[in-house]
Amino acid sequence: MGRLSEFEIGQSGRVVAVEGHDPVGRRLLEMGLTQGCPVTLVGTAPLGDPLELEVRGYRLSVRRSEAARVEVESA
């Protein structure tokens, strides 16, 4: 297990948990990063932030600091 922010491009896994009960944690859940959801790191911006994810059949961009709140297990 690790953090979504530590994934390499092309790496996939499943969401284990999202940390925090603040607005950022709730927003990540609302965007589809819920427990058991498959997620793939598709790419990053030129300077490494934000990250582009594939979640539930769509593309999602999140900051690396937000991705660090998502605990994942590699597929």
Secondary structure, DSSP 8 states (H G I E B T S, - for coil): -EEGGG--TT-EEEEEEE--SSHHHHHHHHTT--TT-EEEEEEE-TTS-SEEEEETTEEEEE-HHHHTTEEEEE-
